Amino acid sequence: MDVIVITPPKEVKNEHEDIQRLFKAGLRILHVRKPDMDHDNLKTYIKKIPKKYHHRLVLHSYHSLAMSFKLRGIHLTEKHRKTELKLGIRLLLLNILRPGLQISASVHNLKSLEVKKPKYNYVLVSPVFDSISKEGQQAAFPLAKLKEAVESSPYIIYGLGGIDESKISFCKDIGFFGIALLGSVWESDDPTAKYKTIRDICNPKPPIEEF
């Protein structure tokens, strides 16, 4: 089962150092979600990440930066998808300007998992469990119904929300292709160690780490 990480919404101490450690530990994809950052601050944030890791970054906002920095992909929230015609034109232009750009999306209801339109490389469904990082945000779906929806969906699906090492067996049973980590990593004393613990439970043969 694949494991990706989402950045904390607000910068935390030693965040860029921890990001490099995560990549060295084998992290394949990092979603950069900074809802309160403007274009210039987000650009500066990306510049602080070594260029050799840019192909592992997925942006949640200011998607044009994915072109200028040649990042892995972009992520579409429900807000981005409100106008279907605009979204279709946008995705068409992105495919022309940057063939191979990966596109993911957030999904917060099971009905959205039924029809693969438009074509995303993968989707994040949340919240699966009570949130670790967002106080008061509770699991949105009965696990039995979520499992049924995942099994019948045409999408590659990652579970998000309240996932730590104690929830991995549930995630495997639901049938997720992978999981996305946020609070469990960034609210721990050692984000890299926490990521590696969860990664090793998900994958008996973890990726080779950099030294």
Residue pairs with C-beta under 8 A, 6 or more apart in sequence:
1 168
1 171
1 172
1 176
1 177
1 178
1 179
1 202
1 203
2 28
2 158
2 177
2 178
2 179
2 202
3 27
3 28
3 178
3 179
3 181
3 195
3 198
3 199
3 202
3 203
4 27
4 28
4 29
4 30
4 31
4 158
4 178
4 179
4 180
4 181
5 22
5 27
5 29
5 30
5 31
5 180
5 181
5 182
5 185
5 195
6 30
6 31
6 33
6 160
6 180
6 181
6 182
7 15
7 19
7 30
7 31
7 32
7 33
7 34
7 186
8 15
8 133
8 182
8 186
9 33
9 34
9 35
9 36
10 34
10 36
11 34
11 45
12 186
16 48
16 49
18 191
18 192
19 30
19 49
19 53
20 49
20 50
20 53
21 191
21 192
22 30
22 185
22 191
22 192
22 195
23 30
23 53
23 56
23 210
24 209
24 210
24 211
25 192
25 195
25 196
25 199
25 209
25 210
26 199
26 206
26 207
26 208
26 209
26 210
27 56
27 195
28 56
28 207
29 56
29 58
29 72
30 53
30 56
30 57
30 58
31 58
31 60
31 75
31 104
31 180
32 42
32 45
32 46
32 57
32 58
32 59
32 60
33 60
33 61
33 75
34 41
34 42
34 45
34 60
34 61
35 60
35 61
37 45
37 61
39 62
39 65
42 59
42 61
42 62
42 65
43 62
43 65
46 54
46 57
46 65
46 69
46 71
49 57
54 69
54 70
54 71
54 72
55 70
55 71
55 72
56 72
57 66
57 69
57 71
57 72
58 66
58 71
58 72
58 73
58 74
58 75
58 102
58 104
59 65
59 66
59 71
59 73
59 74
59 75
60 74
60 75
60 77
63 74
63 94
65 71
66 72
66 73
66 74
66 98
66 101
67 97
67 98
72 101
72 102
73 101
73 102
73 103
73 104
73 121
74 94
74 101
74 102
74 103
74 104
75 103
75 104
75 105
75 106
75 124
76 87
76 103
76 104
76 105
76 106
76 120
77 105
77 106
78 106
78 108
80 87
81 87
81 105
87 118
88 118
91 103
91 118
94 101
94 103
95 101
102 121
103 119
103 120
103 121
104 120
104 121
104 122
104 123
104 124
105 120
105 123
105 124
106 123
106 124
106 126
107 113
107 123
107 124
107 125
107 126
108 125
108 126
108 140
109 140
110 125
110 141
110 145
110 146
110 149
112 123
113 123
113 125
113 149
113 150
113 153
113 155
113 157
114 149
114 152
114 153
115 154
116 154
116 155
120 155
121 156
122 155
122 156
122 157
122 158
122 177
122 178
123 155
123 156
123 157
123 158
124 157
124 158
124 159
124 160
124 180
125 146
125 150
125 157
125 158
125 159
125 160
126 140
126 159
126 160
126 161
126 180
127 134
127 137
127 138
127 139
127 140
127 160
127 161
127 162
128 139
128 140
128 141
128 146
128 159
128 160
128 161
128 162
128 163
128 167
128 171
128 174
129 139
129 161
129 162
129 163
129 167
129 170
130 137
130 138
130 139
130 161
130 162
131 137
131 138
131 161
131 162
131 183
132 162
132 164
132 182
132 183
132 184
132 187
133 182
133 183
133 186
133 187
134 183
137 161
139 161
139 162
140 161
141 149
143 170
143 174
146 174
147 173
147 174
147 175
150 157
150 174
150 175
150 176
151 175
156 177
157 175
157 176
157 177
158 176
158 177
158 178
158 179
158 180
159 171
159 174
159 176
159 178
159 179
159 180
160 179
160 180
160 182
162 183
163 171
163 179
163 180
163 181
163 184
163 198
164 181
164 184
164 194
164 198
165 184
165 197
165 198
165 201
168 179
168 198
168 201
168 202
171 179
172 202
178 202
179 198
179 202
181 195
181 198
184 194
184 198
185 191
185 194
185 195
185 198
188 194
196 206
199 206
200 206
